[in-house]
Amino acid sequence: MAIKASELNTAAVELHGISKRFGQPARRPFGRRTVKKEKLALDQVSMHVDTGRITGILGANGSGKSTLIRILATLMTPDAGTASVFGYDVVTQPDDVRRHINRVSVEASFFKEMSPWENMLYAARLYGSGGKGTRARVEGMLERLGLPLDTLDKPMKQLSRGQQQKIAIARSFLTSPSLLLMDEPTTGLDPRSKREVQELVRTIRRDRAATVLLCTHDLEEAEVLCDHVLVLDQGRVLAEGTPAELIHAHAGEVGGSLEDAFMKLTGKRLEEDEEAKDE
């Protein structure tokens, strides 16, 4: 959905004091009954995302970044605090929020018996954009993502994990969202495919004035792609700023990297094959 003129001066995302807890089962010793242990996934998180920016959310397993994305996608409600997308409250105005967003996650869901084209046409019609010229738009996106066009009419279940992820990314771009929520979008992709996705993200932001919120454990990707970065650890925001600002403030040496800054802040190293699971 295209951004209205009235929304250009409105924050794409605004969070104030967002907290979220989950109950986790834990068994007492000697076979006693199971009790619930609570986990604080997000702890008083506040954040402001300007329209038209690519903002990165960095964090290790359990940091809360996927929980944050699900709240913004109206898939989950916070226990405390407020969250809004282009001025619409995610709890009280979910339908308005959904008209402005699309989400790409590492666990992309499809109708596996249907082809990529059928899945994408279904999504386009759902968002009211499945008219004339849709096939050509889809083919253009797949070419830019390095996908052979003969994959477009094969059943999804016959495609590789990397190919399915590219289809998920193309599907989200097809609906022209004002806010694109990307949760580990390049996980499972080879280096060349990652670069192709990154370039398409830049193009979408430039040509459509879209805002991108990118959760990633790929610190190199965040450094080259993001205008602004937040570091999450155990549900709290430890630091935020441009990649250059974080490197200058926390890397501690000339020629440092965002990975150096992240390790200084959290004491952790993000592994390339890490799976993002917050709960």
C-alpha positions as MATLAB code, in Angstrom:
seq = 'MAIKASELNTAAVELHGISKRFGQPARRPFGRRTVKKEKLALDQVSMHVDTGRITGILGANGSGKSTLIRILATLMTPDAGTASVFGYDVVTQPDDVRRHINRVSVEASFFKEMSPWENMLYAARLYGSGGKGTRARVEGMLERLGLPLDTLDKPMKQLSRGQQQKIAIARSFLTSPSLLLMDEPTTGLDPRSKREVQELVRTIRRDRAATVLLCTHDLEEAEVLCDHVLVLDQGRVLAEGTPAELIHAHAGEVGGSLEDAFMKLTGKRLEEDEEAKDE';
ca = [
       0.000    0.000    0.000;
       1.467    3.366   -0.976;
       2.231    5.888    1.754;
      -0.250    8.749    1.956;
       1.040   12.310    1.941;
      -0.199   12.706    5.529;
       1.961    9.758    6.620;
       5.266   11.073    5.247;
       5.848   13.103    8.414;
       4.643   10.305   10.703;
       7.066    7.816   12.252;
       6.905    4.480   10.464;
       7.227    2.683   13.814;
       6.879    4.048   17.332;
       7.322    1.890   20.447;
       6.977    3.046   24.039;
       7.782    0.722   26.941;
       6.898   -2.531   25.143;
       7.184   -5.623   27.341;
       6.279   -9.245   26.630;
       6.506  -12.343   28.834;
       6.132  -16.004   27.940;
       5.366  -18.930   30.239;
       7.779  -21.842   29.870;
       7.101  -25.332   31.278;
       9.618  -26.604   33.822;
       9.452  -29.961   35.634;
      10.216  -30.090   39.340;
      12.629  -32.753   40.669;
      11.435  -36.237   41.655;
       8.536  -36.317   39.181;
       6.474  -33.593   40.790;
       3.943  -31.690   38.721;
       5.023  -29.285   35.983;
       5.121  -25.595   36.851;
       5.441  -22.533   34.670;
       8.577  -20.419   34.494;
       8.295  -16.986   32.958;
      10.661  -15.573   30.370;
      10.849  -11.849   29.761;
      11.232  -11.614   25.973;
      10.968   -7.811   25.742;
      11.675   -5.462   28.641;
      10.487   -1.857   28.320;
      11.585   -1.483   24.691;
      11.184    1.960   23.134;
      12.059    2.700   19.518;
      11.459    5.296   16.808;
      11.826    4.384   13.119;
      11.760    7.184   10.564;
       9.852    6.747    7.312;
      11.987    5.645    4.371;
      14.857    4.199    6.408;
      16.338    0.725    6.599;
      16.617    0.029   10.318;
      18.406   -3.052   11.631;
      17.581   -4.976   14.805;
      20.605   -6.977   15.941;
      20.552   -9.645   18.623;
      21.556  -13.186   19.496;
      19.169  -16.070   20.174;
      16.622  -15.052   22.781;
      17.241  -11.323   22.406;
      13.591  -10.611   21.544;
      13.924   -9.443   17.954;
      11.451  -11.928   16.435;
       8.968  -11.205   19.218;
       9.240   -7.530   18.354;
       8.512   -8.227   14.682;
       5.478  -10.372   15.551;
       4.030   -7.606   17.708;
       4.417   -5.082   14.875;
       2.850   -7.587   12.473;
      -0.207   -7.830   14.803;
       0.487  -11.538   15.348;
       1.064  -11.022   19.060;
      -0.047   -8.454   21.642;
       2.331   -6.832   24.142;
       1.770   -7.168   27.877;
       2.633   -3.526   28.459;
       3.436   -0.415   26.449;
       2.214    0.870   23.100;
       3.268    0.215   19.520;
       2.123    1.986   16.369;
       2.753    1.762   12.618;
       2.264    5.038   10.700;
       0.231    6.260   13.666;
      -2.044    3.186   13.844;
      -2.040    1.250   17.110;
      -1.120   -2.424   16.601;
      -3.602   -3.597   19.260;
      -6.643   -1.366   18.718;
      -6.249   -0.762   14.942;
      -4.775   -4.026   13.579;
      -6.613   -3.891   10.240;
      -5.153   -0.462    9.454;
      -1.677   -1.707   10.395;
      -1.964   -4.802    8.175;
      -2.833   -2.682    5.153;
       0.566   -1.002    5.444;
       2.881   -3.935    6.141;
       4.203   -7.193    4.830;
       6.449   -9.661    6.616;
       9.242  -11.947    5.478;
      10.449  -14.487    8.009;
      12.875  -17.376    8.051;
       9.908  -19.750    8.317;
       8.087  -18.578    5.199;
       4.695  -20.275    4.742;
       3.186  -21.334    1.430;
       0.590  -23.605   -0.087;
       3.172  -26.269   -0.886;
       1.098  -28.068   -3.548;
       0.663  -24.807   -5.451;
       3.283  -23.170   -7.664;
       5.167  -19.973   -6.787;
       3.046  -18.124   -9.344;
      -0.201  -19.369   -7.767;
       1.045  -18.436   -4.282;
       2.094  -14.979   -5.406;
      -1.097  -14.324   -7.371;
      -3.116  -15.310   -4.292;
      -1.120  -12.840   -2.151;
      -1.438  -10.075   -4.755;
      -5.221  -10.494   -4.989;
      -5.466  -10.555   -1.197;
      -3.826   -7.121   -1.161;
      -5.849   -5.878   -4.139;
      -2.936   -5.762   -6.590;
      -3.424   -8.814   -8.799;
      -4.454   -7.075  -12.012;
      -2.979   -6.843  -15.492;
       0.794   -6.923  -15.627;
       1.247   -8.932  -12.403;
       2.921  -11.856  -14.181;
       5.478   -9.552  -15.788;
       6.216   -7.904  -12.435;
       6.729  -11.307  -10.813;
       9.061  -12.477  -13.571;
      11.074   -9.284  -13.278;
      11.538   -9.749   -9.527;
      12.566  -13.388   -9.907;
      15.158  -12.469  -12.521;
      16.628   -9.835  -10.221;
      16.785  -12.428   -7.430;
      18.589  -14.893   -9.687;
      15.748  -17.419   -9.892;
      15.191  -19.304  -13.175;
      11.766  -18.509  -14.610;
      10.998  -22.223  -15.010;
      10.648  -22.421  -11.202;
       7.603  -20.169  -11.348;
       5.191  -22.939  -12.343;
       6.642  -25.865  -10.366;
       5.041  -26.985   -7.074;
       6.590  -25.170   -4.102;
       7.503  -28.488   -2.475;
       9.942  -29.202   -5.343;
      11.969  -26.038   -4.712;
      15.019  -25.816   -2.471;
      14.967  -23.962    0.858;
      16.890  -21.064   -0.686;
      14.546  -20.856   -3.676;
      11.504  -20.820   -1.389;
      13.013  -17.977    0.615;
      13.544  -15.942   -2.546;
       9.904  -16.537   -3.505;
       8.855  -15.305   -0.046;
      10.891  -12.128   -0.510;
       9.500  -11.528   -4.009;
       5.961  -12.109   -2.700;
       6.394   -9.446   -0.015;
       7.746   -6.900   -2.527;
       4.883   -7.629   -4.940;
       2.305   -6.155   -2.544;
       4.212   -2.826   -2.332;
       4.062   -2.465    1.476;
       4.820    0.869    3.144;
       6.627   -1.063    5.899;
       8.487   -4.270    5.185;
       9.218   -6.414    8.257;
      12.121   -8.737    7.460;
      12.988  -11.381   10.056;
      16.255  -13.123    9.061;
      15.344  -12.897    5.337;
      18.675  -14.098    3.930;
      19.163  -17.089    6.234;
      19.912  -20.157    4.105;
      20.926  -18.151    1.034;
      24.359  -18.340   -0.584;
      26.533  -15.171   -0.672;
      25.511  -14.242   -4.220;
      21.807  -14.617   -3.407;
      22.272  -12.489   -0.293;
      23.745   -9.690   -2.384;
      20.854   -9.928   -4.855;
      18.313   -9.654   -2.033;
      20.181   -6.730   -0.473;
      20.235   -4.849   -3.770;
      16.510   -5.425   -4.246;
      15.855   -4.092   -0.732;
      17.789   -0.926   -1.599;
      15.801   -0.556   -4.827;
      12.453   -0.986   -3.070;
      13.410    1.661   -0.516;
      14.652    4.063   -3.201;
      11.895    3.636   -5.791;
       8.883    3.193   -3.511;
       9.944    5.148   -0.404;
       9.333    1.975    1.603;
      10.531    1.613    5.190;
      12.364   -1.593    6.087;
      12.800   -3.098    9.552;
      15.454   -5.805    9.273;
      16.141   -8.358   12.002;
      19.398  -10.081   11.227;
      22.314  -11.924   12.788;
      24.438  -11.069    9.748;
      26.425   -8.115   11.067;
      28.153   -7.481    7.750;
      24.736   -7.272    6.085;
      23.539   -4.787    8.701;
      26.683   -2.677    8.309;
      26.310   -2.262    4.538;
      22.508   -2.131    4.315;
      21.137   -0.293    7.345;
      20.826    3.455    7.925;
      20.216    2.927   11.642;
      20.787   -0.020   13.991;
      19.490   -1.114   17.401;
      21.263   -3.748   19.491;
      18.936   -5.959   21.552;
      20.107   -8.239   24.347;
      17.807  -10.200   26.658;
      14.869   -8.054   25.636;
      16.522   -4.686   26.219;
      17.924   -2.059   23.874;
      21.629   -1.713   24.690;
      22.553    0.854   22.050;
      21.365    2.473   18.841;
      22.740    4.693   16.108;
      24.162    4.486   12.623;
      26.568    1.580   12.038;
      29.423    4.128   11.903;
      28.370    5.676   15.221;
      28.212    2.297   16.974;
      31.573    1.263   15.552;
      33.164    4.542   16.639;
      31.665    4.390   20.145;
      32.101    0.690   20.924;
      34.561   -1.032   18.583;
      37.428    0.575   20.436;
      39.961    0.763   17.622;
      40.544    2.223   14.176;
      39.340   -0.138   11.462;
      36.832   -1.839   13.754;
      33.611   -3.438   12.531;
      29.992   -3.664   13.635;
      30.793   -7.178   14.859;
      33.485   -5.725   17.140;
      30.984   -3.202   18.499;
      28.349   -5.899   19.008;
      30.763   -8.113   20.943;
      31.834   -5.195   23.139;
      28.195   -4.380   23.941;
      26.878   -7.895   24.529;
      29.903  -10.101   25.125;
      28.524  -12.444   22.448;
      29.427  -13.439   18.911;
      26.704  -14.083   16.340;
      27.346  -17.266   14.376;
      26.535  -17.413   10.657;
      24.324  -20.486   10.938;
      22.438  -19.337   14.044;
      18.678  -19.899   14.042;
      16.530  -17.012   15.211;
      14.152  -18.293   17.896;
      13.114  -15.927   20.643;
      10.680  -18.018   22.612;
];
